[in-house]
């Protein structure tokens, strides 16, 4: 066996592992990325009667926003769980509880900023009548990211 064989074997192994990792990430992106294939209509985009150009711009803005919104919601959920565990622990840690509460408030503020930035991006895509329609739809939705996320997925 040559001295180069173990190096080549290691390189092949690393490439295979990298390929598996990329495939897993791609699979996750496919299931967590866009709510629908790019260019496809949702009930919201149909309701707003977007042109094909508007629809493409909408999807281009929506995909990264939904990923960030989902990550933000997960981070809030983790802090919520930490807060609940801290409240009901055998020994309460007031400082830990307060830190979790403050982190939740901070994350919620960041999430609100994300939503506002997305609405401003959507505003730029829409015509005045479409803006009015979207405002009416949004005002009828439940408060919070779940309603906003669901509205963009249907």
C-alpha positions in Angstrom: 0.0 0.0 0.0 1.4 3.4 -0.9 1.7 6.3 1.5 -0.8 8.3 -0.6 -3.6 5.7 -0.3 -4.7 6.7 3.3 -4.7 10.4 2.2 -6.8 9.6 -0.8 -9.2 7.5 1.2 -9.5 10.3 3.7 -10.2 12.8 0.9 -12.9 10.5 -0.7 -14.4 10.0 2.7 -14.6 13.7 3.4 -16.1 14.3 0.0 -18.8 11.7 0.6 -19.6 13.2 4.0 -19.7 16.7 2.5 -22.1 15.4 -0.2 -24.4 13.8 2.4 -24.3 17.1 4.4 -25.2 19.2 1.3 -28.0 16.7 0.4 -29.4 17.0 3.9 -29.2 20.8 3.9 -30.8 20.9 0.4 -33.6 18.6 1.6 -34.2 20.9 4.6 -34.2 24.0 2.4 -36.7 22.3 0.1 -39.1 21.6 2.9 -38.5 24.8 4.9 -37.8 27.4 2.2 -40.5 28.7 0.0 -44.1 28.0 1.1 -44.8 27.1 -2.5 -42.7 26.8 -5.7 -41.4 30.1 -6.9 -43.9 31.7 -9.3 -46.8 29.7 -7.9 -49.9 31.5 -6.7 -51.1 31.4 -3.1 -54.6 32.4 -1.9 -53.1 35.7 -0.8 -51.4 36.5 -4.1 -54.5 35.4 -6.0 -56.6 37.7 -3.7 -54.2 40.6 -4.4 -54.3 39.8 -8.2 -50.5 40.1 -8.6 -49.1 40.3 -12.1 -46.5 37.7 -13.0 -43.7 40.3 -12.4 -45.2 41.2 -9.0 -45.5 37.6 -8.1 -41.8 36.9 -8.8 -40.8 39.9 -6.8 -43.2 38.8 -4.0 -41.6 35.3 -3.9 -38.1 36.7 -4.0 -38.8 38.8 -0.9 -40.9 36.2 0.8 -38.5 33.3 0.9 -35.8 34.8 3.1 -38.4 36.5 5.2 -40.2 33.3 6.0 -37.0 31.6 6.9 -36.0 34.4 9.3 -39.5 34.5 10.8 -39.4 30.7 11.4 -36.0 31.0 13.0 -37.2 33.9 15.2 -40.2 31.9 16.3 -38.1 28.9 17.2 -35.7 31.1 19.2 -38.7 32.6 21.1 -40.0 29.1 21.7 -36.7 28.0 23.2 -36.7 31.0 25.5 -40.3 30.4 26.5 -39.4 26.8 27.4 -36.4 28.0 29.4 -38.7 30.5 31.2 -41.3 27.9 32.0 -38.7 25.4 33.2 -37.1 28.2 35.4 -40.5 29.2 36.9 -41.4 25.6 37.8 -37.9 24.4 38.8 -37.4 23.0 42.3 -35.2 26.0 43.1 -36.3 29.2 41.4 -33.7 31.4 39.9 -35.2 34.9 39.8 -32.2 36.3 37.8 -32.5 33.4 35.2 -36.2 33.9 34.9 -35.8 37.6 34.4 -33.0 37.0 31.8 -35.3 34.7 29.8 -38.2 37.2 30.0 -35.9 39.9 28.7 -34.6 37.8 25.9 -38.1 36.9 24.8 -39.0 40.6 24.7 -35.8 41.3 22.7 -36.6 38.5 20.3 -40.2 39.6 19.9 -39.0 43.1 19.1 -36.6 41.7 16.4 -39.5 39.7 15.1 -41.7 42.7 14.9 -39.0 44.6 13.0 -38.8 41.7 10.5 -42.5 41.8 9.9 -42.5 45.5 9.4 -39.6 45.4 7.0 -41.4 42.7 5.0 -44.6 44.7 4.9 -42.6 47.7 3.6 -41.0 45.4 0.9 -44.5 44.1 -0.1 -45.8 47.7 -0.1 -43.2 48.6 -2.8 -44.4 45.6 -4.9 -48.1 46.5 -4.8 -50.3 49.0 -6.6 -52.4 51.3 -4.4 -55.6 49.2 -4.7 -53.6 46.0 -3.8 -52.1 47.8 -0.8 -55.6 48.7 0.4 -56.6 45.0 -0.1 -53.6 43.7 1.8 -54.2 46.2 4.7 -57.8 45.0 5.0 -56.7 41.3 5.0 -54.0 42.0 7.6 -56.4 43.8 9.9 -58.7 40.8 9.8 -55.9 38.3 10.8 -55.0 37.1 14.3 -52.3 39.1 16.0 -48.8 37.5 15.9 -46.4 35.8 13.6 -48.4 32.6 13.4 -51.2 34.4 11.6 -48.8 36.3 9.3 -46.9 33.1 8.5 -50.1 31.2 7.8 -51.4 34.0 5.6 -48.3 33.8 3.4 -48.4 30.0 3.2 -52.1 29.5 2.2 
